[in-house]
Amino acid sequence: MRVLSPSKRLLRWCTLVLMVLAALIATGCSTKVDETQRTMMNSIFRPYVPDIVQGNFISSEQYAKLEVGMSREQVRQILGTPLLASYFHANRWDYVFEFKRLGEKISKERRVTVFFNGDKVTKFNGDALPTEVELVAEIDNYAKNKRSFWDMVTGKNKNPVTPPLQQPEVLIPSQPSGPIVTPVK
């Protein structure tokens, strides 16, 4: 067995340390990041992504206020400014609404279209619209189900404690108490 002098041992040790350090630095400069590494890092370090509300939210209560014969200004007061108002379709206003969180749709896209003849509403149609309470419940349910592994491990973003939803009030038209009088023209 050959015994090395202390200076040669130190030289070998320094060479080994420099080679390991050079290998680590060289791998740190790599530009290739595979999807597994990206997914792991994105689950730990998350950039802030704001919620995006695109369009005008129209509740079923607002939709119920629409009537044939209303003016454009009355419709704008109830539903807001339309998302799509085209010069090519001047007698048509389109309202589109969707809600996104972290780039993923939370609620489905909903549409309402109002048709005019001149300044008066001739007809309107749209998708099934939620009440405000139903939309909040839909968003809240998404938040409960979409938690990252890291959030569960650290205890952050715990499921919110929500009271049970109230049922929307059902409006029943009242019956007139006296005889019905119709104006004569």
C-alpha positions as a Markdown table, in Angstrom:
| # | Residue | x | y | z |
|---|---|---|---|---|
| 1 | Met | 0.0 | 0.0 | 0.0 |
| 2 | Arg | 1.4 | 3.3 | -1.1 |
| 3 | Val | 1.2 | 6.2 | 1.3 |
| 4 | Leu | 0.7 | 9.6 | -0.3 |
| 5 | Ser | 2.2 | 12.8 | 1.1 |
| 6 | Pro | -0.2 | 15.3 | 2.8 |
| 7 | Ser | 0.2 | 17.7 | -0.1 |
| 8 | Lys | -0.8 | 15.1 | -2.7 |
| 9 | Arg | -3.7 | 14.0 | -0.6 |
| 10 | Leu | -4.9 | 17.6 | -0.4 |
| 11 | Leu | -4.4 | 18.1 | -4.1 |
| 12 | Arg | -6.5 | 15.0 | -4.9 |
| 13 | Trp | -9.2 | 16.1 | -2.4 |
| 14 | Cys | -9.3 | 19.6 | -4.0 |
| 15 | Thr | -9.5 | 18.0 | -7.5 |
| 16 | Leu | -12.3 | 15.8 | -6.5 |
| 17 | Val | -14.2 | 18.7 | -4.9 |
| 18 | Leu | -13.7 | 20.8 | -8.0 |
| 19 | Met | -14.9 | 18.1 | -10.3 |
| 20 | Val | -18.1 | 17.5 | -8.3 |
| 21 | Leu | -18.7 | 21.3 | -8.1 |
| 22 | Ala | -18.1 | 21.7 | -11.9 |
| 23 | Ala | -20.6 | 18.8 | -12.5 |
| 24 | Leu | -23.2 | 20.5 | -10.3 |
| 25 | Ile | -22.8 | 23.8 | -12.0 |
| 26 | Ala | -23.0 | 22.3 | -15.5 |
| 27 | Thr | -26.2 | 20.5 | -14.7 |
| 28 | Gly | -27.6 | 23.7 | -13.2 |
| 29 | Cys | -27.2 | 25.4 | -16.5 |
| 30 | Ser | -29.3 | 22.9 | -18.3 |
| 31 | Thr | -32.2 | 24.3 | -20.3 |
| 32 | Lys | -34.1 | 21.1 | -20.5 |
| 33 | Val | -36.9 | 20.9 | -18.0 |
| 34 | Asp | -39.3 | 18.1 | -18.4 |
| 35 | Glu | -43.0 | 18.2 | -17.5 |
| 36 | Thr | -42.6 | 16.3 | -14.3 |
| 37 | Gln | -40.1 | 18.8 | -12.9 |
| 38 | Arg | -42.3 | 21.7 | -14.0 |
| 39 | Thr | -45.4 | 20.2 | -12.4 |
| 40 | Met | -43.6 | 19.5 | -9.1 |
| 41 | Met | -42.2 | 23.1 | -8.9 |
| 42 | Asn | -45.6 | 24.6 | -9.9 |
| 43 | Ser | -47.3 | 22.7 | -7.1 |
| 44 | Ile | -44.8 | 24.0 | -4.5 |
| 45 | Phe | -44.1 | 27.5 | -5.8 |
| 46 | Arg | -47.3 | 29.1 | -7.2 |
| 47 | Pro | -47.4 | 32.5 | -8.8 |
| 48 | Tyr | -50.4 | 34.7 | -8.0 |
| 49 | Val | -53.0 | 34.4 | -10.7 |
| 50 | Pro | -56.0 | 36.6 | -10.1 |
| 51 | Asp | -59.5 | 35.4 | -10.7 |
| 52 | Ile | -60.9 | 36.6 | -14.0 |
| 53 | Val | -64.5 | 37.6 | -14.4 |
| 54 | Gln | -65.2 | 38.2 | -18.1 |
| 55 | Gly | -68.4 | 39.7 | -19.2 |
| 56 | Asn | -71.5 | 40.8 | -17.3 |
| 57 | Phe | -72.9 | 38.4 | -14.7 |
| 58 | Ile | -76.6 | 38.3 | -15.3 |
| 59 | Ser | -78.6 | 36.6 | -12.6 |
| 60 | Ser | -82.0 | 35.0 | -13.2 |
| 61 | Glu | -83.5 | 37.8 | -11.1 |
| 62 | Gln | -82.2 | 40.4 | -13.6 |
| 63 | Tyr | -83.3 | 38.3 | -16.6 |
| 64 | Ala | -86.8 | 38.1 | -15.1 |
| 65 | Lys | -87.0 | 41.9 | -15.1 |
| 66 | Leu | -86.7 | 42.1 | -19.0 |
| 67 | Glu | -89.9 | 42.8 | -20.9 |
| 68 | Val | -90.8 | 43.1 | -24.5 |
| 69 | Gly | -91.2 | 46.8 | -25.4 |
| 70 | Met | -88.4 | 48.2 | -23.1 |
| 71 | Ser | -86.1 | 50.8 | -24.4 |
| 72 | Arg | -82.3 | 50.2 | -24.9 |
| 73 | Glu | -81.6 | 52.5 | -21.9 |
| 74 | Gln | -83.9 | 50.4 | -19.7 |
| 75 | Val | -82.1 | 47.2 | -20.8 |
| 76 | Arg | -78.7 | 48.8 | -20.1 |
| 77 | Gln | -79.9 | 49.8 | -16.6 |
| 78 | Ile | -80.9 | 46.2 | -15.8 |
| 79 | Leu | -78.2 | 44.2 | -17.6 |
| 80 | Gly | -75.4 | 46.6 | -18.0 |
| 81 | Thr | -73.4 | 47.4 | -21.1 |
| 82 | Pro | -73.4 | 44.5 | -23.5 |
| 83 | Leu | -70.2 | 42.6 | -24.1 |
| 84 | Leu | -70.8 | 42.3 | -27.8 |
| 85 | Ala | -72.6 | 45.1 | -29.7 |
| 86 | Ser | -71.7 | 45.0 | -33.4 |
| 87 | Tyr | -72.3 | 47.6 | -36.1 |
| 88 | Phe | -73.3 | 44.7 | -38.4 |
| 89 | His | -76.0 | 43.6 | -35.9 |
| 90 | Ala | -77.1 | 46.9 | -34.5 |
| 91 | Asn | -80.4 | 45.5 | -33.4 |
| 92 | Arg | -78.8 | 42.7 | -31.3 |
| 93 | Trp | -77.0 | 42.9 | -28.0 |
| 94 | Asp | -75.1 | 39.8 | -26.7 |
| 95 | Tyr | -74.2 | 39.4 | -23.0 |
| 96 | Val | -71.6 | 36.6 | -22.3 |
| 97 | Phe | -70.3 | 35.6 | -18.9 |
| 98 | Glu | -67.7 | 33.2 | -17.6 |
| 99 | Phe | -65.6 | 33.0 | -14.5 |
| 100 | Lys | -62.0 | 31.7 | -14.4 |
| 101 | Arg | -59.6 | 30.9 | -11.6 |
| 102 | Leu | -56.0 | 29.9 | -12.3 |
| 103 | Gly | -56.8 | 29.9 | -16.0 |
| 104 | Glu | -59.5 | 27.1 | -15.5 |
| 105 | Lys | -63.2 | 27.7 | -16.0 |
| 106 | Ile | -65.1 | 27.5 | -12.8 |
| 107 | Ser | -68.6 | 28.1 | -14.2 |
| 108 | Lys | -69.8 | 27.4 | -17.6 |
| 109 | Glu | -70.2 | 30.1 | -20.2 |
| 110 | Arg | -73.6 | 31.7 | -20.1 |
| 111 | Arg | -75.2 | 33.8 | -22.8 |
| 112 | Val | -78.1 | 36.2 | -23.1 |
| 113 | Thr | -79.2 | 37.9 | -26.4 |
| 114 | Val | -81.5 | 40.8 | -26.6 |
| 115 | Phe | -83.1 | 41.8 | -30.0 |
| 116 | Phe | -84.4 | 45.3 | -30.8 |
| 117 | Asn | -86.5 | 46.9 | -33.4 |
| 118 | Gly | -85.4 | 50.5 | -33.4 |
| 119 | Asp | -85.2 | 51.4 | -29.7 |
| 120 | Lys | -87.6 | 48.8 | -28.4 |
| 121 | Val | -87.0 | 45.1 | -27.3 |
| 122 | Thr | -88.7 | 42.7 | -29.6 |
| 123 | Lys | -87.5 | 39.4 | -28.1 |
| 124 | Phe | -84.8 | 38.1 | -25.8 |
| 125 | Asn | -83.4 | 34.6 | -25.0 |
| 126 | Gly | -80.6 | 33.0 | -23.1 |
| 127 | Asp | -79.1 | 30.1 | -21.3 |
| 128 | Ala | -80.4 | 28.9 | -17.9 |
| 129 | Leu | -79.1 | 31.5 | -15.5 |
| 130 | Pro | -78.2 | 31.0 | -11.8 |
| 131 | Thr | -79.3 | 33.2 | -9.0 |
| 132 | Glu | -76.5 | 35.1 | -7.2 |
| 133 | Val | -76.7 | 32.6 | -4.4 |
| 134 | Glu | -76.3 | 29.7 | -6.8 |
| 135 | Leu | -73.3 | 31.2 | -8.5 |
| 136 | Val | -71.5 | 31.8 | -5.2 |
| 137 | Ala | -72.2 | 28.2 | -4.3 |
| 138 | Glu | -70.8 | 27.0 | -7.6 |
| 139 | Ile | -67.6 | 29.0 | -7.1 |
| 140 | Asp | -67.4 | 27.9 | -3.4 |
| 141 | Asn | -67.8 | 24.2 | -4.4 |
| 142 | Tyr | -64.9 | 24.6 | -6.9 |
| 143 | Ala | -62.7 | 26.1 | -4.2 |
| 144 | Lys | -63.5 | 23.1 | -1.9 |
| 145 | Asn | -62.5 | 20.5 | -4.5 |
| 146 | Lys | -59.5 | 22.2 | -6.1 |
| 147 | Arg | -56.7 | 22.2 | -3.4 |
| 148 | Ser | -53.1 | 21.2 | -4.2 |
| 149 | Phe | -51.3 | 18.6 | -2.3 |
| 150 | Trp | -49.0 | 21.2 | -0.9 |
| 151 | Asp | -52.0 | 23.1 | 0.5 |
| 152 | Met | -53.3 | 20.0 | 2.2 |
| 153 | Val | -49.9 | 19.1 | 3.7 |
| 154 | Thr | -49.2 | 22.6 | 5.1 |
| 155 | Gly | -52.8 | 23.1 | 6.3 |
| 156 | Lys | -53.4 | 26.2 | 4.2 |
| 157 | Asn | -56.5 | 26.7 | 2.1 |
| 158 | Lys | -58.7 | 24.6 | 4.4 |
| 159 | Asn | -62.2 | 24.0 | 3.2 |
| 160 | Pro | -64.3 | 27.0 | 4.1 |
| 161 | Val | -67.1 | 26.5 | 6.6 |
| 162 | Thr | -70.2 | 27.6 | 5.0 |
| 163 | Pro | -73.7 | 27.7 | 6.3 |
| 164 | Pro | -76.4 | 25.8 | 4.4 |
| 165 | Leu | -77.8 | 27.7 | 1.4 |
| 166 | Gln | -81.1 | 29.4 | 1.8 |
| 167 | Gln | -83.7 | 28.6 | -0.7 |
| 168 | Pro | -84.6 | 31.5 | -3.0 |
| 169 | Glu | -87.9 | 33.1 | -2.2 |
| 170 | Val | -90.8 | 32.2 | -4.5 |
| 171 | Leu | -92.8 | 35.1 | -5.6 |
| 172 | Ile | -96.5 | 34.5 | -5.7 |
| 173 | Pro | -98.6 | 37.1 | -7.4 |
| 174 | Ser | -101.2 | 38.5 | -5.2 |
| 175 | Gln | -104.9 | 38.3 | -6.1 |
| 176 | Pro | -106.8 | 41.6 | -6.3 |
| 177 | Ser | -109.1 | 42.2 | -3.4 |
| 178 | Gly | -111.9 | 44.1 | -5.1 |
| 179 | Pro | -113.5 | 44.1 | -8.5 |
| 180 | Ile | -111.2 | 44.4 | -11.5 |
| 181 | Val | -111.7 | 47.7 | -13.4 |
| 182 | Thr | -110.3 | 48.0 | -16.9 |
| 183 | Pro | -109.9 | 51.4 | -18.5 |
| 184 | Val | -112.2 | 52.2 | -21.5 |
| 185 | Lys | -110.6 | 53.7 | -24.5 |
